[in-house]
Amino acid sequence: MKVRVIAAVVAALLAVVGAVLVSGYVRTADARALEGTETKEVFVVENDVRAEMPVEELSQHLRKQTVPVSALAEDAVMDLAEYKGRVTAVELRTGEQLLGSRLVTLNSLQEPGRVAVPKELQEVTIQVSADRVVGGQVKAGDFVGVFASFDQGPEDKPATELVFHRVLVTSIQGAPVAAEASGEEETAPGAPPVPEGAMLVTLAQNAADAEKTVFAAEFGRIWLSNQPVDAKWNDDGASMEDFFK
């Protein structure tokens, strides 16, 4: 019995030593093969990577490998720092070189008319008429102010307040349609069409703000203002007794 155990241990040791020797030989052979050849170090995918993975998380799935310049992909990535803030456009497979063309901005992966949701925020969609969205002129990527109106405010009186500032619009659906002029009313030549119809506006907010937006849409009315970066306002955000708490 002891002889068998010893034999098994020796066999295992020999297998390990053999693997090390083979690995060393392969590395030496690779070095000999590249001797005198111009080479570059590139990033190679070490294990499969999902699409839309941030570059900041990508390094743990890569390894550096020396390859002949003749085998270098045209847009092989040499420095990950140059692609900070980008994501993988597609799934990456083990063994392939990392290409710059596969590292893109997240917004470029979105459907036309959409922008990416900032990290840790969520999307909430409200339905408003075009006249409450700056005549339907707001578009994805714009920042808006959110006004809430209630027939009965904190003192049982009608109340309107600008409750959220610079909220990102991630998408908008339902373009305004020009209202047909009646026989008595005519649109002046060159005047913009009168907007009509409902629009679906999707906003990026944190959970607490999204709750208040839904509350205002459910029990009151919402207006949106186009709010550029230099717009000024006269309060610091949600109040109106926090929608009556």
Beta strands, then each sheet from edge to edge (+ up, - down):
strand 1: 39-45
strand 2: 62-68
strand 3: 87-88
strand 4: 103-104
strand 5: 122-129
strand 6: 143-150
strand 7: 159-173
strand 8: 198-205
strand 9: 221-226
sheet 1: 1+ 2-
sheet 2: 3+ 4-
sheet 3: 5+ 8- 7+ 6- 9+
end
